[in-house]
Amino acid sequence: MAARRQTLGGLGCDKARPITLEVARDSTQGTFLPILMGNHMSDDKTPGKNTPSGNAPSANTPSLRPGGGFLLENTGTAVILTPEMLSDEQRLMRETADDFMRREVEPRTAEIEDKRPGVMREILGKAGQVGLLGHDIPEQYGGLGGDKTSSSLIFESASRLGSFAVSYGAHVGIGTMPIVLFGTPEQRQRYLPDLASGAKIAAYALTEPGSGSDALAAKTRAVLSADGQSWKLSGTKQFITNAGFADLFTVFAKVDGEKFTAFLVERGAPGLTIGPEEHKLGIRGSSTCALYLEDCTIPLDNVLGVIGQGHKIAFNILNIGRWKLGVGSTGGAKYCLEIGVKYARERKQFGKAICEFDLIRKKIGDIAMQTFVSESMAFRTAGLLDARTGLIDPNDPAAQKKEIDALEEHSIEASIIKVFGSEMLFWAADETLQIFGGAGYITDYPIERVSRDARINRIFEGTNEINRLLVPGTILKRAMQGRLGLMAFVGQVLAELADPTKIDRVVAGGPLGLERQKCDFAKRAVAYAASLAAQKYMQQISDKQELLGVLADAMIATYAMDSAITRSLQLVTAQGEEKSRIPLAMTQLYVAQAYEKVFDSLREMLMWISQDDEWGREIRDINNYYSLWRVNTFSLRRKIALHTIDAGGYAL
């Protein structure tokens, strides 16, 4: 087909019509070029141009890439952080966290789940004593000033028990990081040492009865006192984690009912009342209460950040929470495999262990594969954050702002790993419960608790629906800002589709050659479909949530495929193909499944937006990037399952 030329003013184009993409109230507005022509990528930057699979990246320093850049680059060409690249110091940090969980947390599971008064607070205090609360706090304020990778390792360990993980994460993440990133030197000195040691516990109060995902619709008000010496806050916050015992709250309110602002509110502040504990489906051992503020009086200097810019704090802190939640979901899936495989090896039916039955092995193989993919994405994202924040001098007066910018840069990846990880864990817990059969429904077995605990993750830190809108919305916005080279990529795709003989269909040799081609083709199809949707709906695209959801799922699958492929290629380079056979099998199995889902969903989306034969041609266009090559998923899954069963759980 001939490429259409319809572009936006100000970008070397001939038709000026702006497109506004308002994705959600906890995102920002942006615009996207519908059909993007000109300035095609050079060959060395063109996604999908088949280079020999043997030319895998060497496993050294992770590449510094822009947020969302995975969509535009050749699959397997970036160097990403993987678990195999951990330093001795990082491994020691993980061992410390694992030991703490087994020694101090898991033996007290029953007390925690019963919400025994003082128990969670006591355990968090012990975590502070061994340095697990202050890892992300700068050294000058009593913390370790550690890297993002080690921080994620700690949280992965904590996720063996959902109630503890939620309490721990609320303190070290959304509770403490607002002060680390936005606090004045005086505020940091006043609060951070106690938060690092566990002498004080933090909480984050954003949600209200009438404002959840629409955070900026908050009704809580803040006004100056009559003498101008203090602030008075009035309103209600709900579902506040750690509220039952927290000492310090980051509370969001609107100054004079208009300027959305963050405030630091201590537990003893006059006019602050803590509501009763909520009774929850899962994470029952974590504290969840409402806050009632009735002319709650706090000092004048307890404004956090800038008046009227509380949204910058709220949304950047949520990026941290989303990334950590994805990491924690990976840890939870590993725990599911650990207990599921143990039970399957011990439980006998029809004269043999149930792990010998094919349908049980299928579940184990699929859970192990999905865990591998999630882990690959989680480490890759941590590596991106470390590569960017590692360039920041902590003594730079602008260090806080630069770290905020670094976190914002990878908000796309944070949302991706949050959605993928939370849905993967819920599915893995359900499949593991099925392995347990009737026993899994009984509270004597841990999978009953894990299944209930896993449900909240799709709601926490912005619902998965909101995050699905954020992924394509942010990518399209950055394309228009010139921060992401999506425009040139779509132009290159259109040039190929104008003459499909230019599409290189030769599968490269070496490991994962077919998988690399499939991922590269998926990237082309996703970018092409996004451009067609933007062209058709223009300013109304923000109302097409189902469409944006399809694009999000396709982008998430693409990041997952790319991460698994790249990790496996790095393993082959480091240790050879034979020693990498299980990661290779996991990658082949995932790509075989994800690739089909991407193309099926994009075809469905294009059928939905098609209204005549002209649009119908676009469905045939993406089929130019669809490969008919198949792999034997049965044998791949069997190989993975047997390895996992022999190892007693996830073992890579």
Sequence and secondary structure as in RCSB ss.txt:
>XXXX:A:sequence
MAARRQTLGGLGCDKARPITLEVARDSTQGTFLPILMGNHMSDDKTPGKNTPSGNAPSANTPSLRPGGGFLLENT
GTAVILTPEMLSDEQRLMRETADDFMRREVEPRTAEIEDKRPGVMREILGKAGQVGLLGHDIPEQYGGLGGDKTS
SSLIFESASRLGSFAVSYGAHVGIGTMPIVLFGTPEQRQRYLPDLASGAKIAAYALTEPGSGSDALAAKTRAVLS
ADGQSWKLSGTKQFITNAGFADLFTVFAKVDGEKFTAFLVERGAPGLTIGPEEHKLGIRGSSTCALYLEDCTIPL
DNVLGVIGQGHKIAFNILNIGRWKLGVGSTGGAKYCLEIGVKYARERKQFGKAICEFDLIRKKIGDIAMQTFVSE
SMAFRTAGLLDARTGLIDPNDPAAQKKEIDALEEHSIEASIIKVFGSEMLFWAADETLQIFGGAGYITDYPIERV
SRDARINRIFEGTNEINRLLVPGTILKRAMQGRLGLMAFVGQVLAELADPTKIDRVVAGGPLGLERQKCDFAKRA
VAYAASLAAQKYMQQISDKQELLGVLADAMIATYAMDSAITRSLQLVTAQGEEKSRIPLAMTQLYVAQAYEKVFD
SLREMLMWISQDDEWGREIRDINNYYSLWRVNTFSLRRKIALHTIDAGGYAL
>XXXX:A:secstr
        TTSS S      B   TTS  B   SS  SS   GGG TT    TT    SSS     TTGGGGS T
T S    GGG  HHHHHHHHHHHHHIIIIIGGGHHHHHTT TTHHHHHHHHHHHTTSSSTTS GGGTS    HHH
HHHHHHHHTTSHHHHHHHHIIIIIITHHHHHH  HHHHHHHHHHHHHTSS EEEE  BTTBSS GGG   EEEE 
TTSSEEEEEEEEEEEETTTT SEEEEEEEETTTEEEEEEEETT TTEEE      SS TTS EEEEEEEEEEEEG
GGEES TT HHHHHHHHHHHHHHHHHHHHHHHHHHHHHHHHHHHHH EETTEEGGGSHHHHHHHHHHHHHHHHHH
HHHHHHHHHHHHHHTTS TTSTTHHHHHHHHHHHTHHHHHHHHHHHHHHHHHHHHHHHHHHGGGGGSTTSHHHHH
HHHHGGGGTTTS HHHHHHHHHHHHHHHHHHTSSTHHHHHHHHHHHHHSGGGS     SSTTHHHHHHHHHHHHH
HHHHHHHHHHHHGGGGGG HHHHHHHHHHHHHHHHHHHHHHHHHHHHHHH TTTTHHHHHHHHHHHHHHHHHHHH
HHHHHHHHH  SHHHHHHHHHHHTT       HHHHHHHHHHHHHHHTS   
